[in-house]
Amino acid sequence: MSSYDVIVVGAGHNGLVAALYLARAGYNVLVLERNRQIGGAVQSGEITRPGFIHDLWSTNQNLFLASPVYKELKDDLARHGLKYANSPNPYCCAFPNGTSLQVYSDTDKTLNQLRQHNPADAEGWTALYDHFHQFQKALLPLYATPLPSGQAGIKLGQALTSVGFAELVRLARILASSTRQLGLEFFDSREVRTLVATWGMHMDFGPDVPGGAMFPFLETFSDMEEGMNVAQGGAAKMPQALASLAKEHQAEIRTEAEVARIIEENGRAIAVELTSGERIGATRAIIGNLTPDVLFKRLLGDVPISKQVQRYVKSYVYGPGTMMVHLALKGQPNWQGHPDMKDFAYVHIAPYVENLAQTYNDSINGILPADPLLIVGQTSAVDPTRTPGPDDHILWIQVRTLPSQIQGDARGEIRGRDWDEVKEPFAQRVLHKLDHYAPGIRDQILDMTVYSPKDLERHNPNLVGGDSIGGSFHLRQNFLFRPFPNYSNYRMPLEQLYMVGAGTWPGPGTNATSGYLCAQEILKSHSLTKTLVTGAAVGGAAIATGMAVKKLTEGGHDGDRD
Ligand SMILES: Cc1cc2nc3c(=O)[nH]c(=O)nc-3n(C[C@H](O)[C@H](O)[C@H](O)COP(=O)(O)OP(=O)(O)OC[C@H]3O[C@@H](n4cnc5c(N)ncnc54)[C@H](O)[C@@H]3O)c2cc1C
C-alpha cells in the first residue's frame, strides 16, 4: 500500500488550499478527486457552444480576493494564470413596472440615485452603511479566525474597545434580524427593501428567517465598495492556479479517483480505499473536503461513531435547491430598466420581498415556486474574454430557491415530480419571467444548458439535494455550531481526521478559509507534538503545560460523549 503524510479527499478550492499549505510546509500530500475536473463548485467550460466560456456553478470570487490565501499568495497565483476582471457595477434590481435600482461602486452615484428614488431610503442607506463600517472595524476580522480560539477571544475584546458596548449591541440586533426586519428598520420603499433582501436568498435566508440579515448586510456594502470580481477566462482559473502552485510544492493531484471509504484503526483514520479497491495510507492526516452526509454516511458508514455525533449528522440540515440556466446569446439583454443595467455583474429579479417569502416557503415545502428569484449574472459584460465576438454574450442564471424533492407546483401547470422531467418546463418558466424584464430575450438565445438541483448533486455529492451552500447557514449551523458543536475547529471524531469546506466554519462561498485554517491547525498541532517530545526531556512540568495548551487548542471533544 502506498502512503503519504496527508491525503485530501476532494479537490474543491478548500481542499486544494489545505494541500497547498501543507505541501509548502514540506508534507508529502496527495489530493484525490472523483471528477475529471478539479474545482468542485468552481468550474468553467464551453457548455453551450465553442468559444462561450460559462461558469458552471459559482462565479463571483470577491470572497476569495478577501481571503488570507489570496492576500498571501496573490503573486504566485498570478504566475499560475489567475487574473481578475472587476466590474464597478456590482448589482442591481429590476422591478415589474420597468424601473430598476443600481448599486455602483461609486457610492455617491448610488446615493444620488437612492435620493431621487426616495430621500428616506438614502438616509437609511447611509445609517446602515455607518454600521457596516463599525462592523468592518470590529467584527469582520473574526471571519478568518479559528473558532474557538484565544485569537477569537482577543478580537472580540478588541471589538468591544474599538466600537464600544452600545454599538456592539446595535450590531448584534442587526445580525439577529431577518432581512424583512432589516428593511423595515432602515428603508421606506419596497424596492430598496428588496434590493437588500435578495442577498439573503443567495444563502438560505428567506425574508423571515431570524439571523438572515447578516449576509445581506455584509454583501450589500462590501460589493458596493469592491465591485464584483470574476476570474478572467473562467472561474476554473482559481482552482487551477491553486492546484498548479500546490504541484510546484510537490503535491500530487489525482482526478477520477473517488474515495469509497476511510479506514479506521484504534480510533485513528489511517487510510482511504478508492472505488477501484486501491488503498492508500496517511500517516499524519486525512482531510475531507466534504459535507457531513458524504463524510459520515458514505465514507465512514461502517466506522463506530459516538451516538451524539450520529445525532448531529442526522439532524444536519441542507438548504433548498438551486437550478442553473446558462444562455449563449446574440447581443446583450434589452433590459426595460435603466440603460446602465446591461453593464451590471448581477441583476436580481425578485420582484419584491413578498415574492421572496412565498418562493422560500414554497421551496422548503416541496412546491415549485410560481415566481422564482432570478440572479442573472452578466459574465461577459464583466469579462469580455468569455465569448468569441463583441456581440456574443453569456448569461449565468441562478434560480433560488427551489425544492430538492418536488411535491407540487404553485401554478398547477407542471405535473412531473422528478427534476429530470421537470427541469425543461421549469427553465421555460424562468425564460418567460426573464422576457418580461428583458423583452425579446428568447429570440436572442443561441443555445441553453440547464442544470437542475439533481444535476448539481450528481456533479458534486456535497451539494445535497442541489443545496449550493453545503448545509443551511441558519444560526443553528453557523459559527461554533458549524458543522456541529465542538467540531468547528475542523477536527472530526477520529484521530487524524479533518473536515474542511462549505459545511465548516466560516461556511460557504469561495472564501478558501476553512482549508487555510485547517492547514494551520495541523501545522500547529504537529509542531506542538515536537515541543512535547522535546519537553519530555526537560521535565514533567513542561509536558503538563504542553498538554493543557494542546487540549485548549484542540477544543476538546467532550461534547460527543453519550
Ligand atoms: C450553483 C452555485 C453557485 C454559487 N455561486 C457562488 C458565487 O457566485 N460566489 C461564491 O463565493 N460562492 C458561490 N457558491 C458557493 C461556493 O462555490 C461553494 O461554497 C464552494 O466552492 C465550496 O467549496 P468547497 O471547498 O467546500 O468544495 P466543493 O466545491 O464542494 O468541492 C469538493 C470536491 O470534493 C469532491 N468529492 C466529493 N466526494 C468525493 C469522494 N468521495 N472522493 C473524491 N472526491 C470527492 C467533489 O467532486 C468536489 O470536486 C456557489 C455554489 C453553487 C453550487
The ligand as a Tripos MOL2 file, in Angstrom:
@<TRIPOS>MOLECULE
LIG
   53    58     1     0     0
SMALL
NO_CHARGES

@<TRIPOS>ATOM
      1 C1        -24.5870   26.9280   -8.3230 C.3       1 LIG1
      2 C2        -23.6640   27.5530   -7.3090 C.ar      1 LIG1
      3 C3        -23.3920   28.9150   -7.3690 C.ar      1 LIG1
      4 C4        -22.5390   29.5040   -6.4210 C.ar      1 LIG1
      5 N1        -22.2170   30.8240   -6.5580 N.ar      1 LIG1
      6 C5        -21.2610   31.3490   -5.7590 C.ar      1 LIG1
      7 C6        -20.7100   32.6180   -6.0490 C.ar      1 LIG1
      8 O1        -21.0290   33.2530   -7.0590 O.2       1 LIG1
      9 N2        -19.7520   33.1060   -5.2030 N.ar      1 LIG1
     10 C7        -19.3150   32.3940   -4.1210 C.ar      1 LIG1
     11 O2        -18.4470   32.8830   -3.3860 O.2       1 LIG1
     12 N3        -19.8020   31.1670   -3.8530 N.ar      1 LIG1
     13 C8        -20.7350   30.6150   -4.6570 C.ar      1 LIG1
     14 N4        -21.1750   29.3450   -4.4490 N.ar      1 LIG1
     15 C9        -20.6850   28.6090   -3.2610 C.3       1 LIG1
     16 C10       -19.2510   28.1390   -3.4370 C.3       1 LIG1
     17 O3        -18.9560   27.8840   -4.7700 O.3       1 LIG1
     18 C11       -19.0180   26.8780   -2.6160 C.3       1 LIG1
     19 O4        -19.4390   27.0960   -1.2730 O.3       1 LIG1
     20 C12       -17.5490   26.4890   -2.5780 C.3       1 LIG1
     21 O5        -16.9910   26.4820   -3.8730 O.3       1 LIG1
     22 C13       -17.4020   25.1250   -1.9270 C.3       1 LIG1
     23 O6        -16.0540   24.7730   -1.9240 O.3       1 LIG1
     24 P1        -15.5130   23.5620   -1.0990 P.3       1 LIG1
     25 O7        -14.0800   23.7710   -0.8720 O.co2     1 LIG1
     26 O8        -16.3910   23.3220    0.0760 O.co2     1 LIG1
     27 O9        -15.6090   22.2580   -2.0090 O.3       1 LIG1
     28 P2        -16.5460   21.7220   -3.1580 P.3       1 LIG1
     29 O10       -16.6700   22.7410   -4.1970 O.co2     1 LIG1
     30 O11       -17.7870   21.1150   -2.6130 O.co2     1 LIG1
     31 O12       -15.6220   20.5690   -3.7440 O.3       1 LIG1
     32 C14       -15.4950   19.3180   -3.1420 C.3       1 LIG1
     33 C15       -14.9050   18.3330   -4.1240 C.3       1 LIG1
     34 O13       -14.8990   17.0480   -3.4960 O.3       1 LIG1
     35 C16       -15.1420   16.0610   -4.4930 C.3       1 LIG1
     36 N5        -15.5810   14.8430   -3.8420 N.ar      1 LIG1
     37 C17       -16.7480   14.6290   -3.1770 C.ar      1 LIG1
     38 N6        -16.7890   13.3630   -2.7340 N.ar      1 LIG1
     39 C18       -15.6220   12.7780   -3.1020 C.ar      1 LIG1
     40 C19       -15.0870   11.4710   -2.9240 C.ar      1 LIG1
     41 N7        -15.7530   10.5100   -2.2670 N.pl3     1 LIG1
     42 N8        -13.8600   11.1880   -3.4410 N.ar      1 LIG1
     43 C20       -13.1540   12.1460   -4.0980 C.ar      1 LIG1
     44 N9        -13.6410   13.3900   -4.3110 N.ar      1 LIG1
     45 C21       -14.8440   13.7030   -3.8030 C.ar      1 LIG1
     46 C22       -16.2160   16.7290   -5.3550 C.3       1 LIG1
     47 O14       -16.2830   16.1300   -6.6290 O.3       1 LIG1
     48 C23       -15.7100   18.1680   -5.4100 C.3       1 LIG1
     49 O15       -14.8600   18.3530   -6.5080 O.3       1 LIG1
     50 C24       -21.9940   28.7170   -5.3860 C.ar      1 LIG1
     51 C25       -22.2510   27.3470   -5.3420 C.ar      1 LIG1
     52 C26       -23.0590   26.7600   -6.2980 C.ar      1 LIG1
     53 C27       -23.2920   25.2740   -6.2600 C.3       1 LIG1
@<TRIPOS>BOND
     1     1     2 1
     2     2     3 ar
     3     2    52 ar
     4     3     4 ar
     5     4     5 ar
     6     4    50 ar
     7     5     6 ar
     8     6     7 ar
     9     6    13 1
    10     7     8 2
    11     7     9 ar
    12     9    10 ar
    13    10    11 2
    14    10    12 ar
    15    12    13 ar
    16    13    14 ar
    17    14    15 1
    18    14    50 ar
    19    15    16 1
    20    16    17 1
    21    16    18 1
    22    18    19 1
    23    18    20 1
    24    20    21 1
    25    20    22 1
    26    22    23 1
    27    23    24 1
    28    24    25 2
    29    24    26 1
    30    24    27 1
    31    27    28 1
    32    28    29 2
    33    28    30 1
    34    28    31 1
    35    31    32 1
    36    32    33 1
    37    33    34 1
    38    33    48 1
    39    34    35 1
    40    35    36 1
    41    35    46 1
    42    36    37 ar
    43    36    45 ar
    44    37    38 ar
    45    38    39 ar
    46    39    40 ar
    47    39    45 ar
    48    40    41 1
    49    40    42 ar
    50    42    43 ar
    51    43    44 ar
    52    44    45 ar
    53    46    47 1
    54    46    48 1
    55    48    49 1
    56    50    51 ar
    57    51    52 ar
    58    52    53 1
@<TRIPOS>SUBSTRUCTURE
     1 LIG1         1 GROUP 0 **** ****
